[in-house]
Every structure is written in structure tokens, then in C-alpha cells.
């Protein structure tokens, strides 16, 4: 099945890897939503159609003529609580509302390990995880065909293509390269077993496609 996929947060470190993998898959068409005009050339070079839009404005037009969304946007660690709410929570909620209106067939959410229990997180992480939890809960209740992926700590190491997957890891911990997270998000688009599922991932010993098919 060929999907026309909109990547929201395409200019981020993980977002770029998602765009590149989608473009190289020869299976999907990819649109890359970025907030800054200077990011558009890079997206085009990666093989995507670049769309200039802002999560804090009306960006509903960005979802025209697409049938799948990968939401990988994040306010970043250097921003304040207000920006986290605006992007990670409200930006995600707006995307979900637009997706419902436009009949989007598939919605993949990049979340974070620890989102289930933000009250257990260090004070510095708590607002971020609370925002992510609000967005995840909103998606679960939306009746969209969703998958929510919650990786452990993100690294910039080369991907291995191997992961460990669980509904929830206890104790919480572990890391995973962004490249492998991107592959999980892309593969989840068409692996039926991931539909309606929420799961955590870290580096492991199982090939990504195999792990996703066994959920």
C-alpha cells in the first residue's frame, strides 16, 4: 500500500531521518512540514515535498492530499514550559483534530518512555511528559487508526536495526539510536499488528520488522 505521508517535525534530528527513510523506501510519498523557510531546501534534497507551516498557527492545509501522518514534533529541551504545551501537547491535539476532519487513514505518534507515569519523573522532565501524556491520551480517544511509539533515551549513534519492544519496561531505562526510532515509525505505517497499540522501544536483539509483527 502506497501512502502519502506528512511528517510533522521534519526539521528535527529524528524528523530528518524519518523523511530520508520514507523517501528512500520507494513505497511512500513524503511531505515534510517545517517551520522555517531555510529548512525547505534540505527537505527537498532528502526527497520530500516541503511544506512551510507552524504548529502554533492554522496548519490544516498541510494535511491536504495526504492519508497518513507521522507526528515527530517537539519543542526541544532548551525551551520553556509554555512552548512545550504549545507544541508537544496543543500542536499534537490540533493535528489529531485536523486528521479526523480530513479522514486520515493512519496516525503514528512519536512519544516518550515514561509518559504513562509523569509523576515519577525528575522535576525537569515532568512538564514534558505531562504534555506528551495529554497528547497520547487525546489520540487514543480520537478513534483514528493510531500507533504510539515511546522510545527510551535517544542517541545519535548509527542504527542497528535491532530493538527490544514492550508495552512498558520496568525498571524504566535504556537508549536507542534515532535512526532505529525512525525506522520503527516508518515500518509501523503498514504493519497491521501495530494498529491501535502503544509500546516502548530500546535497543535490543530483535529485527525491527519482526518485533513489530509480534506485538
C-alpha positions as CSV (number, residue, x, y, z in Angstrom):
1,X,0.0,0.0,0.0
2,X,1.4,3.4,-1.1
3,X,0.8,6.1,1.5
4,X,1.2,9.9,1.1
5,X,2.8,10.6,4.4
6,X,3.0,14.0,6.1
7,X,5.9,14.2,8.6
8,X,5.3,16.9,11.2
9,X,8.5,18.0,12.9
10,X,10.5,17.1,9.8
11,X,13.3,19.6,10.6
12,X,14.2,17.9,13.9
13,X,17.0,15.4,14.4
14,X,14.7,12.4,14.3
15,X,12.3,14.0,11.8
16,X,15.1,14.3,9.2
17,X,15.8,10.6,9.5
18,X,12.1,9.8,9.1
19,X,11.9,11.9,5.9
20,X,15.0,10.3,4.5
21,X,13.8,6.8,5.2
22,X,10.4,7.4,3.7
23,X,11.9,8.9,0.6
24,X,14.3,6.0,0.1
25,X,11.7,3.4,0.7
26,X,10.2,3.7,-2.8
27,X,7.0,2.7,-1.1
28,X,5.6,6.0,0.1
29,X,5.3,9.6,-1.0
30,X,6.5,12.0,1.7
31,X,5.7,15.6,2.6
32,X,7.8,17.4,5.2
33,X,6.3,20.1,7.3
34,X,8.9,22.6,8.6
35,X,8.6,25.9,10.5
36,X,11.5,27.8,8.8
37,X,11.8,28.6,5.1
38,X,15.5,27.9,5.2
39,X,14.7,24.2,6.1
40,X,12.7,23.7,2.9
41,X,15.7,23.1,0.6
42,X,17.1,20.4,2.9
43,X,13.8,18.6,2.8
44,X,13.6,18.7,-1.0
45,X,17.1,17.3,-1.2
46,X,16.1,14.4,1.0
47,X,13.3,13.6,-1.5
48,X,10.3,15.2,0.2
49,X,7.8,17.9,-0.8
50,X,8.4,20.6,1.7
51,X,5.5,22.4,3.4
52,X,6.0,25.6,5.4
53,X,3.7,25.7,8.4
54,X,3.6,26.4,12.1
55,X,2.0,24.2,14.7
56,X,1.1,27.3,16.7
57,X,-0.9,28.7,13.8
58,X,-3.6,27.2,11.4
59,X,-1.7,24.4,9.5
60,X,-4.7,22.4,8.4
61,X,-3.8,22.9,4.8
62,X,-0.6,20.8,5.4
63,X,-2.9,17.7,5.7
64,X,-4.5,18.2,2.3
65,X,-4.0,15.2,-0.1
66,X,-2.2,13.0,2.5
67,X,-3.5,9.8,4.0
68,X,-1.0,9.3,6.8
69,X,0.7,11.4,9.4
70,X,3.8,10.8,11.5
71,X,3.9,13.4,14.3
72,X,7.5,13.8,15.5
73,X,7.5,17.4,16.5
74,X,8.9,18.6,19.8
75,X,9.7,21.9,21.4
76,X,13.2,20.8,22.4
77,X,15.0,20.7,25.7
78,X,16.0,24.4,25.6
79,X,12.5,25.8,25.6
80,X,10.2,26.7,28.5
81,X,7.0,25.1,29.8
82,X,4.8,27.3,27.6
83,X,6.4,26.2,24.4
84,X,6.2,22.5,25.5
85,X,2.5,22.9,26.0
86,X,2.1,24.8,22.7
87,X,4.0,22.3,20.6
88,X,4.1,18.9,22.2
89,X,0.5,19.0,23.6
90,X,-1.7,21.5,21.8
91,X,0.2,21.1,18.5
92,X,-0.4,17.4,18.6
93,X,-4.1,17.8,19.6
94,X,-4.7,20.2,16.7
95,X,-3.0,17.7,14.3
96,X,-5.3,15.0,15.6
97,X,-8.4,17.2,15.1
98,X,-7.3,18.1,11.5
99,X,-6.6,14.4,10.8
100,X,-10.1,13.4,11.9
101,X,-11.6,16.2,9.7
102,X,-9.7,15.1,6.7
103,X,-10.2,11.4,7.0
104,X,-6.5,10.5,7.6
105,X,-6.1,6.7,7.4
106,X,-3.0,6.3,9.6
107,X,-1.5,8.3,12.5
108,X,1.8,7.5,14.0
109,X,2.8,9.4,17.2
110,X,6.4,9.7,18.4
111,X,6.1,9.9,22.2
112,X,8.5,9.1,25.0
113,X,9.2,6.4,27.6
114,X,7.8,7.5,30.9
115,X,4.7,9.1,29.5
116,X,2.5,6.8,31.4
117,X,3.9,7.9,34.8
118,X,5.0,11.6,34.6
119,X,4.6,11.9,38.3
120,X,7.6,9.6,38.7
121,X,9.9,11.6,36.5
122,X,12.5,14.2,37.7
123,X,11.1,17.7,38.1
124,X,12.9,18.9,34.9
125,X,11.2,16.2,32.8
126,X,7.7,16.2,34.4
127,X,6.1,19.1,32.3
128,X,7.4,17.5,29.1
129,X,6.0,14.0,30.0
130,X,2.7,15.5,31.1
131,X,2.3,17.3,27.8
132,X,3.1,14.0,25.9
133,X,0.6,12.1,28.0
134,X,-2.1,14.6,27.3
135,X,-1.4,14.3,23.6
136,X,-1.2,10.5,23.7
137,X,-4.5,10.2,25.6
138,X,-6.2,12.5,23.2
139,X,-5.0,10.4,20.2
140,X,-6.2,7.2,21.9
141,X,-9.7,8.7,22.3
142,X,-9.8,10.1,18.8
143,X,-10.8,6.8,17.0
144,X,-8.1,7.4,14.5
145,X,-6.1,4.4,13.4
146,X,-3.1,5.2,15.6
147,X,0.2,3.8,16.8
148,X,2.1,5.4,19.7
149,X,5.8,4.7,19.9
150,X,7.6,5.6,23.2
151,X,11.4,5.2,22.8
152,X,14.0,5.3,25.6
153,X,16.8,7.8,25.6
154,X,17.6,9.0,22.0
155,X,21.2,8.8,20.8
156,X,22.9,9.9,17.5
157,X,24.6,6.5,17.1
158,X,24.2,4.6,13.9
159,X,21.1,2.4,13.9
160,X,21.5,-1.3,14.3
161,X,18.0,-2.3,13.0
162,X,17.6,-4.3,16.2
163,X,15.3,-3.4,19.1
164,X,13.6,-4.6,22.2
165,X,9.9,-3.8,22.5
166,X,7.5,-3.9,25.4
167,X,4.2,-2.4,26.5
168,X,6.2,-0.9,29.4
169,X,9.7,-1.6,30.6
170,X,10.3,-2.0,34.3
171,X,12.5,-0.7,35.5
172,X,12.4,2.2,33.1
173,X,15.6,2.9,31.1
174,X,17.6,2.1,28.0
175,X,18.6,4.0,24.9
176,X,18.1,3.7,21.2
177,X,19.5,5.5,18.1
178,X,17.3,8.0,16.4
179,X,17.8,6.1,13.1
180,X,16.2,3.0,14.6
181,X,13.3,5.0,16.1
182,X,12.7,6.5,12.6
183,X,12.7,3.0,11.1
184,X,10.1,1.8,13.7
185,X,7.8,4.8,12.9
186,X,8.1,4.2,9.1
187,X,7.6,0.4,9.4
188,X,4.6,0.8,11.7
189,X,2.7,2.6,8.9
190,X,2.0,-0.7,7.2
191,X,2.4,-3.4,9.8
192,X,-1.1,-4.2,10.8
193,X,-0.2,-5.6,14.2
194,X,0.9,-2.1,15.4
195,X,-2.5,-0.6,14.8
196,X,-4.2,0.7,18.0
197,X,-1.0,-0.1,20.0
198,X,1.1,1.8,22.5
199,X,4.6,0.5,23.2
200,X,8.1,1.3,24.3
201,X,11.3,0.6,22.4
202,X,15.0,0.4,23.3
203,X,18.0,-1.1,21.5
204,X,17.9,-4.9,21.6
205,X,18.4,-8.1,19.6
206,X,15.3,-8.5,17.5
207,X,15.0,-7.1,13.9
208,X,12.6,-4.2,13.8
209,X,10.1,-5.7,11.4
210,X,10.0,-8.9,13.4
211,X,9.5,-7.1,16.7
212,X,6.6,-5.0,15.3
213,X,4.9,-8.0,13.8
214,X,4.9,-9.8,17.2
215,X,3.1,-7.2,19.2
